[in-house]
Amino acid sequence: MLPALQKCPRHLLVCEKSSFLLEKSRHATHVETHYYNYAVSFLLPECGQLPGKLKNTIDGFGNYYLVKDLSLHEFITPEFRDTFLKKGKLIISADKDTYEELGLQGKPSLYSGKKTMRYIVNIDLTEEALSLDGKKHQRVRWAFTEKKPLKFDFLLAWDNAGSEAPTIKTYFSKYIVKECPFKISSVVSKDVPCPVLKSRELHAKAGESCSAVEMFDWLGAVSSNIDCNNRASSFISSCCCPDPNILVERAYVCTITGFLTPAKIMQLLQQLREYFDEPKLSQWASLMVHGFADSPVSWRESEHGFYKGGENLYSFVIFNNEDYWLHMAVGAHDGCPP
């Protein structure tokens, strides 16, 4: 076997605890700077159906859009900037040949290895140098329209509630635009063993509570509908719930799949906090968010690679006292989560 195949790709998991009530809590920053989300799941122990407020929030998500063969130069026009952007950047992850044909300034990918085969081009769409009469705008436009015209199928989403601006569908009316509804699925499991947690203790206490890492592994199994009973007759999964645990009568898992903006994730997180405004049998609920595997970035502008996995995800464990645990995980070609 080749030595490279014997090495397990590195993964990073960062766990932290805090309270939503603290002024310096970073929960909003972590959500708002993880831009490209394709799935979110939430788990409600001792719950058998979707609560009304959460249902109303999900029903209000609307659609996202698939625009076919969209020319890249559309994103640098003054019309696009004035319609959709207050600030924003166009980040291009290009192979060596495409980068050289474009002729734009960039930098080698952090994960190219000794021989650079991929480059990152970062264009600030709202800087003054990119104004219509600026030399930079003319050069970028020339690169995208004449030197190396690029067209792709794009997923687009925009939170414009109450705005008088045109919708994505009307703005890109000269292209083929498909409205994409979110896919929503749910599972109610019965007699589910759930970890015992203490909100102030990230590390396990023997016989008293489970650790944040054990909880993260268990959440991944449950959200993937993997049986964690670890029966001797099972040849599919050896996963089991960490000790100590308690048996809950039922647990509700809802998964929403599509292009989810950070604003929609924040709405769900807020509703899960408010879920405990009324007494509940369970002391916690969870929210898990998965980023696109082939996204050019993970958090903020941190370069994200997907050739050895593509993982970039995070989860919240929301406690009924407004404490929370936050897990952030990335794969081999990523920097440490913020």
Stockholm file with secondary structure:
# STOCKHOLM 1.0

chainA/1-338         MLPALQKCPRHLLVCEKSSFLLEKSRHATHVETHYYNYAVSFLLPECGQLPGKLKNTIDGFGNYYLVKDLSLHEFITPEFRDTFLKKGKLIISADKDTYEELGLQGKPSLYSGKKTMRYIVNIDLTEEALSLDGKKHQRVRWAFTEKKPLKFDFLLAWDNAGSEAPTIKTYFSKYIVKECPFKISSVVSKDVPCPVLKSRELHAKAGESCSAVEMFDWLGAVSSNIDCNNRASSFISSCCCPDPNILVERAYVCTITGFLTPAKIMQLLQQLREYFDEPKLSQWASLMVHGFADSPVSWRESEHGFYKGGENLYSFVIFNNEDYWLHMAVGAHDGCPP
#=GR chainA/1-338 SS CCHHHHSCCCCEEEEEEEETTSTTCCHHHHHHTBCCEEEEEEEEETCCSCCHHHHHHHHTTCEEEEEEEEEGGGGGSHHHHHHHCSSCEEEEEEEHHHHHHHTCCCEECTTSCSSCCEEEEEEETTSGGGSTTSHHHHHHHHIIIIISCCEEEEEECCCCTTCCSCCHHHHTTTSEEEEEECEEEEEEEEEEEEECCCTTCSSCBTTTBCCHHHHHHHHHHHHTTCCCBCCTTCSSCCCBCCSSEEEEEEEEEEEEEEEECHHHHHHHHHHHHHGGGSCCSSSEEEEEEEECTTCSBSBTTCBBCCTTCCCEEEEEEEETTSEEEEEEEECTTBCCCC
#=GC SS_cons         CCHHHHSCCCCEEEEEEEETTSTTCCHHHHHHTBCCEEEEEEEEETCCSCCHHHHHHHHTTCEEEEEEEEEGGGGGSHHHHHHHCSSCEEEEEEEHHHHHHHTCCCEECTTSCSSCCEEEEEEETTSGGGSTTSHHHHHHHHIIIIISCCEEEEEECCCCTTCCSCCHHHHTTTSEEEEEECEEEEEEEEEEEEECCCTTCSSCBTTTBCCHHHHHHHHHHHHTTCCCBCCTTCSSCCCBCCSSEEEEEEEEEEEEEEEECHHHHHHHHHHHHHGGGSCCSSSEEEEEEEECTTCSBSBTTCBBCCTTCCCEEEEEEEETTSEEEEEEEECTTBCCCC
//
